[in-house]
Amino acid sequence: MITTLTVLLVLTSLLLILLILLHKGRGGGLSDMFGGGVSSGLGGSSVAERNLDRITIGAGVIWFSCVVALGLLMKVKYGN
């Protein structure tokens, strides 16, 4: 069980890195330094951006659940 959760945690961590890097820079941060500040002033998000947001949130929930489950399993197994 611990091994399965650890593998799932690593996979979701890599997926989150990829998904976060795919997000469009909103300006005002480090994204301006790398050319992200030259965005158009269109209000609202496209369907692709909203879907990317939903997938990122889903992966984040899975990642957080793995962290909590691993913490509980380690506490039960090792007693501290």
MIPA-595274 format. One record per residue: residue in one letter; x, y, z of N, C-alpha, C in turn. Coordinates in Angstrom, 2 decimals. Layout:
R   resn       n_x       n_y       n_z      ca_x      ca_y      ca_z       c_x       c_y       c_z
R      A         X         Y         Z         X         Y         Z         X         Y         Z
...
// end
This chain:
R   resn       n_x       n_y       n_z      ca_x      ca_y      ca_z       c_x       c_y       c_z
R      M      0.83     -1.20      0.00      0.00      0.00      0.00      0.87      1.26      0.00
R      I      1.91      1.25      0.85      2.79      2.42      0.92      3.51      2.62     -0.40
R      T      3.95      1.52     -1.01      4.64      1.61     -2.29      3.72      2.17     -3.38
R      T      2.50      1.71     -3.40      1.53      2.19     -4.39      1.27      3.69     -4.22
R      L      1.09      4.11     -2.99      0.85      5.54     -2.74      2.08      6.38     -3.07
R      T      3.26      5.83     -2.81      4.49      6.56     -3.13      4.64      6.74     -4.64
R      V      4.37      5.68     -5.40      4.44      5.78     -6.86      3.40      6.77     -7.37
R      L      2.19      6.71     -6.83      1.14      7.64     -7.24      1.52      9.08     -6.88
R      L      2.17      9.26     -5.74      2.62     10.60     -5.33      3.67     11.15     -6.30
R      V      4.61     10.33     -6.69      5.64     10.76     -7.64      5.02     11.10     -8.98
R      L      4.12     10.25     -9.46      3.48     10.51    -10.76      2.63     11.78    -10.75
R      T      1.87     11.98     -9.67      1.06     13.21     -9.61      1.94     14.44     -9.41
R      S      3.07     14.29     -8.75      3.99     15.42     -8.60      4.52     15.85     -9.96
R      L      4.94     14.89    -10.77      5.43     15.20    -12.11      4.33     15.78    -12.98
R      L      3.12     15.23    -12.86      1.99     15.75    -13.62      1.66     17.18    -13.21
R      L      1.71     17.47    -11.93      1.44     18.83    -11.46      2.48     19.82    -11.98
R      I      3.74     19.41    -11.98      4.79     20.29    -12.53      4.48     20.62    -13.98
R      L      4.15     19.60    -14.76      3.84     19.81    -16.17      2.61     20.69    -16.36
R      L      1.56     20.41    -15.61      0.32     21.18    -15.75      0.50     22.63    -15.34
R      I      1.25     22.87    -14.28      1.46     24.26    -13.82      2.30     25.02    -14.83
R      L      3.27     24.35    -15.44      4.07     25.03    -16.46      3.27     25.33    -17.72
R      L      2.21     24.58    -17.97      1.36     24.83    -19.13      0.44     26.04    -18.95
R      H      0.22     26.44    -17.71     -0.68     27.57    -17.47     -0.11     28.86    -18.04
R      K     -1.02     29.69    -18.48     -0.67     30.98    -19.04     -0.32     31.94    -17.90
R      G      0.76     32.68    -18.06      1.16     33.65    -17.05      0.15     34.78    -16.93
R      R     -0.18     35.17    -15.73     -1.17     36.23    -15.51     -0.49     37.59    -15.31
R      G      0.82     37.63    -15.28      1.54     38.88    -15.11      1.75     39.21    -13.65
R      G      2.71     40.08    -13.40      2.97     40.51    -12.04      3.88     39.59    -11.26
R      G      4.45     38.60    -11.90      5.32     37.67    -11.20      6.53     37.34    -12.04
R      L      7.07     36.17    -11.82      8.25     35.75    -12.57      7.95     35.53    -14.04
R      S      6.69     35.33    -14.38      6.36     35.11    -15.79      6.67     36.34    -16.63
R      D      6.63     37.54    -16.05      6.99     38.75    -16.77      8.46     38.74    -17.18
R      M      9.29     38.15    -16.35     10.72     38.12    -16.62     11.02     37.31    -17.88
R      F     10.21     36.30    -18.15     10.46     35.40    -19.27      9.53     35.67    -20.45
R      G      8.98     36.85    -20.54      8.16     37.21    -21.69      6.68     36.96    -21.51
R      G      6.24     36.61    -20.32      4.82     36.36    -20.09      4.01     37.63    -19.97
R      G      4.66     38.78    -19.83      3.95     40.03    -19.66      3.38     40.60    -20.94
R      V      3.68     39.99    -22.08      3.22     40.49    -23.36      1.96     39.72    -23.76
R      S      0.96     39.76    -22.91     -0.28     39.04    -23.20     -1.36     40.02    -23.62
R      S     -2.32     39.53    -24.34     -3.40     40.40    -24.78     -4.37     40.63    -23.64
R      G     -5.12     41.69    -23.74     -6.03     42.07    -22.67     -7.40     41.45    -22.78
R      L     -7.49     40.24    -23.28     -8.79     39.60    -23.41     -9.29     39.15    -22.05
R      G    -10.49     39.51    -21.71    -11.07     39.07    -20.46    -11.65     37.68    -20.58
R      G    -11.62     36.94    -19.52    -12.19     35.60    -19.55    -11.20     34.56    -19.99
R      S    -11.57     33.32    -19.80    -10.68     32.21    -20.14    -11.29     31.41    -21.28
R      S    -10.42     30.78    -22.02    -10.91     29.90    -23.06    -11.31     28.56    -22.44
R      V    -11.95     27.74    -23.22    -12.37     26.42    -22.74    -11.16     25.59    -22.37
R      A    -10.11     25.69    -23.17     -8.89     24.91    -22.89     -8.27     25.32    -21.56
R      E     -8.25     26.60    -21.26     -7.69     27.06    -19.99     -8.53     26.60    -18.81
R      R     -9.85     26.65    -18.96    -10.72     26.17    -17.88    -10.55     24.68    -17.65
R      N    -10.42     23.91    -18.74    -10.20     22.48    -18.59     -8.84     22.21    -17.95
R      L     -7.83     22.98    -18.33     -6.51     22.84    -17.72     -6.57     23.15    -16.23
R      D     -7.35     24.17    -15.86     -7.53     24.49    -14.44     -8.18     23.33    -13.70
R      R     -9.21     22.74    -14.29     -9.91     21.62    -13.63     -9.00     20.41    -13.47
R      I     -8.23     20.10    -14.50     -7.32     18.95    -14.42     -6.24     19.21    -13.38
R      T     -5.74     20.45    -13.32     -4.72     20.78    -12.32     -5.27     20.66    -10.91
R      I     -6.48     21.13    -10.69     -7.10     21.02     -9.36     -7.32     19.56     -9.00
R      G     -7.78     18.76     -9.95     -7.97     17.33     -9.70     -6.67     16.64     -9.34
R      A     -5.61     16.94    -10.08     -4.30     16.34     -9.78     -3.80     16.81     -8.41
R      G     -4.09     18.06     -8.07     -3.69     18.58     -6.76     -4.42     17.89     -5.61
R      V     -5.69     17.60     -5.83     -6.47     16.89     -4.80     -5.93     15.47     -4.61
R      I     -5.62     14.80     -5.72     -5.04     13.45     -5.63     -3.69     13.50     -4.93
R      W     -2.86     14.48     -5.28     -1.55     14.63     -4.66     -1.68     14.86     -3.15
R      F     -2.58     15.75     -2.75     -2.78     16.05     -1.34     -3.29     14.82     -0.59
R      S     -4.20     14.08     -1.21     -4.73     12.87     -0.58     -3.63     11.83     -0.38
R      C     -2.74     11.70     -1.36     -1.61     10.77     -1.21     -0.70     11.18     -0.07
R      V     -0.44     12.47      0.06      0.43     12.95      1.14     -0.20     12.64      2.50
R      V     -1.47     12.92      2.65     -2.16     12.66      3.92     -2.20     11.17      4.21
R      A     -2.55     10.36      3.21     -2.63      8.91      3.41     -1.28      8.33      3.76
R      L     -0.22      8.77      3.09      1.12      8.29      3.42      1.53      8.69      4.83
R      G      1.19      9.90      5.21      1.49     10.35      6.57      0.79      9.50      7.62
R      L     -0.47      9.20      7.39     -1.22      8.37      8.34     -0.69      6.95      8.38
R      L     -0.37      6.38      7.22      0.16      5.03      7.18      1.52      4.94      7.85
R      M      2.35      5.96      7.65      3.67      5.96      8.29      3.53      6.10      9.81
R      K      2.58      6.88     10.24      2.38      7.03     11.68      1.91      5.71     12.31
R      V      1.01      5.02     11.63      0.53      3.73     12.14      1.66      2.70     12.12
R      K      2.43      2.70     11.05      3.48      1.68     10.91      4.65      1.90     11.86
R      Y      5.09      3.15     12.00      6.28      3.44     12.79      5.98      4.02     14.17
R      G      4.75      4.36     14.45      4.32      4.73     15.79      4.69      6.09     16.31
R      N      5.27      6.95     15.52      5.58      8.30     16.02      4.70      9.27     15.38
// end
